[in-house]
Amino acid sequence: MTNLSAPPVAAPAAPVTPSRLASKAPARPALSAVTVGTAGSVAALVALVAIGVGLHQTVLIPPLAASAALVFGAPALPLSQPRSVIGGQLISALVGFLVLAVGGSSMWAAGVAGGLALGAMMLARTPHSPAAATAVIVVLTRPHPVTFLALLALATVVLVLVGIVAGRSGRTARYPSYWW
């Protein structure tokens, strides 16, 4: 006979086990952060193109697009801070010019320059991964040192300044986290 007044008994819950396929990636950023980061990146990179057109020089080089990705996409990371963006790019370019002077322009020398640039940035406490590519570009393209360094300094300052504006929007992490 069944007891009609007793509530039904629920089956025990299955134990929760983490799935091997579960993502450990950070949560997707808010749409407003994506919008500000994307707009800031586009504005900064287009500004570099405009400066280049005005000066009849190439100012936007691929490592600067990667730098923009860090400044606008991950503004709180140490790699994104002004010290690392500006210092890392300039130190790496100098390493590239040094390797170019000693070893000439070759793929071998470019590989050495990229690796040495990392070491120089680590010693200077200015880690910025896109800057290693700047050393490679210097060795492979043999630009005029004064012109290249001046334009690189200008370009990195522009990235940081636009990053500051985006970081004050209240939609992303405040940028910069530190200067020095």
Long-range contacts (C-beta under 8 A, 24 or more apart in sequence): 30-171, 32-171, 33-171, 33-172, 35-171, 36-72, 36-166, 36-169, 36-171, 36-172, 37-72, 37-73, 37-75, 37-166, 37-172, 38-72, 39-166, 40-71, 40-72, 40-162, 40-163, 40-165, 40-166, 41-68, 41-69, 41-71, 41-72, 41-73, 43-162, 44-68, 44-71, 44-72, 44-158, 44-159, 44-162, 44-163, 47-158, 47-162, 48-155, 48-158, 48-159, 51-154, 51-155, 51-158, 52-151, 55-151, 57-147, 57-151, 58-151, 59-151, 59-154, 59-155, 60-155, 61-134, 61-137, 61-155, 62-133, 62-137, 63-89, 63-130, 63-131, 63-133, 63-134, 63-137, 64-89, 64-130, 64-155, 64-156, 64-159, 66-129, 66-130, 66-133, 67-128, 67-130, 67-131, 67-156, 67-159, 68-159, 69-130, 70-128, 70-129, 70-130, 71-159, 71-160, 71-162, 71-163, 71-175, 72-163, 72-166, 72-172, 75-163, 75-166, 75-167, 75-172, 75-173, 75-174, 75-175, 75-176, 75-177, 76-173, 76-175, 76-177, 78-127, 78-177, 79-127, 79-128, 79-129, 80-163, 80-175, 80-176, 81-176, 81-177, 81-178, 81-179, 82-160, 82-176, 82-179, 83-125, 83-126, 83-178, 83-179, 83-180, 84-121, 84-126, 84-127, 84-128, 85-128, 85-156, 85-159, 85-160, 86-153, 86-156, 86-157, 86-160, 87-121, 87-124, 87-126, 87-128, 88-121, 88-124, 88-126, 88-127, 88-128, 88-130, 88-131, 89-128, 89-130, 89-131, 89-134, 89-152, 89-156, 90-149, 90-152, 90-153, 90-156, 91-117, 91-120, 91-121, 91-124, 91-126, 91-131, 92-117, 92-120, 92-121, 92-128, 92-131, 92-132, 92-134, 92-135, 93-131, 93-134, 93-135, 93-138, 93-148, 93-149, 93-152, 94-120, 94-149, 95-120, 95-135, 96-134, 96-135, 96-136, 96-137, 96-138, 96-139, 97-138, 97-145, 99-135, 99-138, 99-139, 100-138, 100-139, 100-142, 103-139, 105-139, 105-140, 105-142, 106-139, 107-140, 109-139, 110-135, 110-136, 110-139, 110-140, 111-136, 113-138, 113-139
